[in-house]
Amino acid sequence: MTSPSVLRRIDWPLLVRAGAVLVVAVLAYTSCGTLMPGASSAIPTSGAGPGVTDDSVKVVFIGTDLTATASMTGFRNADVGKPEEQVKALETYVNANGGIAGRKLEAVYREYEASKDSPATETALCSQITQDDKAFAVVLTGQLQSNARPCYAQRRTLMLDATLIADDRATFTQLDPYLWTATYPEYDRFATSFLAVLIREKFFEGRTEAGLIAADTPANKSIFDKLVVPSLRKIGVTVTVSWIDTTSLGTLNSGLSQAAVNLRGKKIDRVFFLGGARIAPFFMTSAKAQSFTATYGVSTFDSPMFMVNNPGTVPPESLTGMIGVGFAPAGDVPDSRLEFPATDAERNCLDIFGRSGISFPKRENARVAFTYCDAALLLQKAAAGLGPDLNAAAWGKAARELEFTTAGGFGGTIGADGYAAGTAYRVLKYDTGCSCFTYQGEVTPLGE
């Protein structure tokens, strides 16, 4: 059994940082000025945006350095290669193939130390990118504080979010036209499919009550009220929900432990998660310390490969019976369960990197590079016909009219009112035979 002392050695700061993005705070709208995005009168629809000249377009790619975090915790993270070289390879390719709206792509790589993440450091990074670099666009990879995205939007900087966090439709629309993702899905569409899969796969069969562990955020509470409660009510299941306060180490630790105690007391043995932020694997460790066991409903947001690769954090027995939704192969399944490369989009990005002498032994090693590639290619494709009007609003309108397929996810076409290119999923299950997650069934549109 895992002792409380072992539990305290888990990387709680990492989890707090990850959960912080889900906390709505006044800071999110005050750290970077007072202009609120979304007001059409304040958003230019013609002319060039920041970071755009007659000859060049500046785009910053952020790399999140997890070295210090891994050293402190002992966590195993698959090597992602050299992101700075990957960015340079994309710059070379784009400029050899028309650039960005006929301009040269000036790609800048900025590395961000994850162990120092805080609202203050996120504000400093935003200032560096928007004021010093004067970037037209930024590719986010681990900016997890709640003030990060509003800061870029308030400074009219286009964001291509490559961070695996739960951006719901309300967030996208509030920050419109500045926030987009070239790889991952809108949270609302994901949640609809996640619940549908759990019900269809009989996850709740024979139960009248289930447990839900979720970060205490407006997005999760909205999903709970609009989707979770009515969906499970139809099959006669009530939900005991534990809202986890991630604002401090104390509230997080006590929240996870108390949730396990409550579920154990109610003898609930089916538990699922909302909100990601690696709450799932950390809860499972807390649950073991409280002598609670269950079968879990999970998704890509819960970092399946992380759970498999870190048995010291996630008790291996907790993985048995796991089922849910996967939408990003590099974070979900090993190559033994999905051919690598498997799609034309993957092959195209691998070819782009290969031209610069960059290769990846496994798909998991390419998980960051694929999101960079998705962002660069979507940026280029949507900008192709904009000429002098290369700005966020014009770019977003063009992006919705594209045929575009992601390398890092499933699906592609953003659609007339969408913000995300990740538009499909596969059923995800843990297989005790390979001690890994595997996909089942066909690729299915999210929201179904």
Protein Blocks (a to p, Z undefined) as FASTA:
>chain_A
ZZfklmmmpcfklmmmmmmmmpccfklmmmnojbdghiaklpcfedjdehiafkbccddd
ddddfklmmmmnopacddebjfklmmmmmmmmmmmnopaghiacddddddddfklgcfkl
mmmmmmmmmmmnopabdcdfkbcbfklmmmmmmnopacddfbdcdddfklmmmmpckbcc
fkbccfklmmmmmmmmmmmnommgoiabdcddddddfklmmmmmmmmmmmmmmnopacdd
ddddfkbfklmmmmmmmmmmmmmmnopabdcdehijolmmmmmmmmmmnopacdddddfk
lommlmmmmmmlmgfklmgopacddfbfklmbcfkloccdfbfklmmmmmmmmmnopacf
bfklmmmmmmmmmmmmmmmmmmmmnmmmlcfklmmmmmmmpccddfklgcjinojmbcbf
blbdcdddddfklopacdedjdddehZZ
